[in-house]
Amino acid sequence: MPEYTRLQGQYLAFIYYYTKVNGYPPAESDMQRYFRVSPPAVHDMIIRLEENGLIRRTPRQARSIEVLLPVQQIPALE
């Protein structure tokens, strides 16, 4: 089971469910609105999730975030 903080889990859940509902991943601005945080806070979280191997992004491609965990390891979105 991968290790991540409660907040990191919420970001993973948001990315997963947003992608499932909309058919494409969220932009950082979508996460900023949902979590009511600053753009740098969202960007730092995305970098951290990627460094920990929990998500993957395609460089220079918008809306390319992909959660790398099996759905069973993604927490419920609170």
N, C-alpha and C positions, 0 to 999 in steps of 0.2 A: 504494500500500500504506500503510495507516494506521500511524502510529508509536505504539508502546506498549512499556512495559518488560516484561521477562520475567514479573514478578509480576502485572502488569496482564493479561498474556496468559493466565496461569493462572486468574485470576478470570473472564475472559471465557469460557474453555473450560469452567470449572465451571458457570457460569450456562447456557451453551448445552447441555451434555450433561445437566445436571440436568433442564432443561426438556424435553429430548427423551425422557429415560427416564420421568419422572414425569407429563408432560403439563401441568405448571405450573411457573413459575419458583421458584427457591429463596427462602426468607426469609433475612434477614441472619443469623439464628441458625444456619441450615444452613451458611452460609459460615464462620461463626465456628468451628463444630465441625470442619469439614473442614480449614481452614487453621490451626486451633489458635492463634487470635489473639483479642484483646479486641473487645468490641462497637464501641468507638470506631474501632479499626483497620479493621474491615469497613466501617463507615459512611463513613469518610474515603475509602476506596477506591471505594465506590459513587459518592460525590460526584465524585471525580476522573474516573472513567470517564464519568460523565454530562457533566461539563464538557468533556471531550475529544471528545464526540460519538460515543462507542463503544457506549453503551447509552441506552435511554430508559426513564423510569418515569412512571407515572400518579400525580399527587399524591393523597395520602390514600387510596390503594388498595393493600392488601397484596399481595405477590407479583405485582408488575406490571413487573418488570425484563424488558426485551427487548434482546437483543444486536442491534446495527444493522449488523454486518459480515456479508458473505457467508461462508458456511461455509468456503470455501477460504482465508479470511484468519484463521481461528480456529486457534490452535496446538493441538497435542495436549496433553491433560491428563496431567501427569506424576505 
